[in-house]
Amino acid sequence: MKSKILESSPRKSIALIAHDNMKGDLGRWASKHKDRLAKHNLYATGTTGYKLETSTGLPITKCASGPLGGDQQIGAKISEGEIDMLIFFWDPFEPMPHDPDVKALLRIAAVWNIPVACNQASADFLITSSFFDTTYSRQVPDYESYIRERTV
C-alpha cells in the first residue's frame, strides 16, 4: 500500500488506557505529568477516563469501557487520524477476556504509525520527547489512494 505523510499539530490527541491492575499506576503517572498533559486533547476508555479526570482534574473525552467496546472506539479514532499517541498501561500477567480487542488496538496503532507506551518508562520517554509539544510528520497508509486504485 502506498503511504502519505500526516502532520500532527503541537497540541496532540492522546489516548490513555489502563487495565484494572494498572489504573493506579496510570493515575499517578498522569498526575505527575498533569501540566504537560493539560496542553493536549485527552481521550480514554470509560473507567480509566473517569478515574483520571477525578484524580487529575483534566478534561478527558471518554469512550466506552474497554471490554464494552472502548478499545475498538479508540482504534477507530486512530484509523481516522484523530489520535496521535497511545499510552496504554497493560498488565502482562493478567489474562483479559477482551485480549482480542487489545491486540487489535495495538495492531491498528502500529499500522497507523503512532507512538505507543505500554508502561511508565516508555510513557516517560514519550512525554519528555522533543516531539511531544511540536509538530511531527509521520508516514501513514494512503487509504484514499488505495480506494481510488480499486474503483477505477
N, C-alpha and C positions, 0 to 999 in steps of 0.2 A: 504494500500500500504506500502511496505517496504520502509525504508529510508536509507540514507547513509550520511556520513559526507563530506562536501565540505569545503575546506580551502581557505579563501581569503588571498591574499598577503597584505603586509603593504601598497602597492600602490593600493588603491581601485578604482573601476569604479563606479562613482556616477552619477545618473540621476537627472537632475534639471528641474522641470516643474513648471509653474505658470499660473493660469488663468489670463485673461486680467487685472482685477482689482487688481491683486496681483503681477504683474510683477515688479513694482517699489519696493515693499517690498523685493522680492527675490533678485533684483539687489543690493539694499542697504545691505542686509544680505551677499550676495556673496562678495561684495566689502570689507565689514568689515572683512571677513574671507579669503580674497584673498590669503594670504601667506600659509595658511593650505590647501586650495583647490588646489593651484598650484602644490602640490606634488602628485596629483591624476589624473586619467583619467576622464574627464568630458563629459557627454552626455546631450543633451537637445532636447526638441521638437523645431520645427523651429523658430518661432518668439522669444520665450524665449531665445533660444540659440544665435541668432543674437544680441539681446539686452544685454545679459550677456557678450558676447565676446566684444562688444563695450564698456560697462561700466567697465569691469574688465581687459581687455587686455589678459585674459586667453584663451588658445586654447580650443574650445569646438566642439565635434563631434555632428553635427546637424542632426536630423531626420526631417520628415515632420512636419508641424504644427499639433497640437493635433487633431482638428476636421477633418483634412485631412488624418488621419491615424497614426500620430506621437505617440499618446498614445499606440496604438497597436504595433508599432515598438519597443518602449521601453519595452512593456510587453513581446514581443518575445525575446528580449535580456536578460530579467530577466530569462525567462524559459530556455534559453540556457546557463545560468550561467555566462553571460557577465557583468551583473550589480550586484554590491554588496550592493547598498544602493539607496533609492529613497527619494529625497527631493521635495515635491510637495505642493507648496503653493496654495491651492484651496480656492475658495470663497464660503462659505457655504450659502450665501444669494442670490447668483445669479444663476438662473436656466441656465443650459448649454444644448445646443442642442445635444452635444455628451456625455451626462451623462452615457449612457450605456458603452461607451469606458472607461470613468473614473472609473466606478465601476469594469469593467473587469481588468483594470490596478491594482487597489488596491487589488482585489481578487488574481491576479497572484503573487503580491508581498507577500501576506500572505501565499499562497501555497508554494512558494519557500523560505519562511522564511528570507526575507531580512528586515533590519530596514527601517522604513518609518517615515518621519517627515512631518506633514501637516501644520505646522505653524512655526513662528520664534522661539518660546520657545522650541518646540521639536527638531528643527534643531540645536539650540544652545546646547542642551543636547547631540545630536549625535556627533557634531563636537568636543566637549570637552571630549568625552568619551575616556577612556584609550585604547579602541579597535580601535579607528579611524585610527591610524598610525601603527598598529601592525597586525600580522596575527590573523585571527579569524576563528574558526571552527563552522559551523552551520549545523544543520540537514536539509536535503532536501529530496524530494521524489526520490526513486531509480527507475527511469523510465526504465532504461535498464533491470533491474531485472523483472519488470512488463511485459515488452515486451517478454523477454525470456520465462517467465511462460505461456504466452498466445499463443506462437507459437510452443510449444513442443507437 
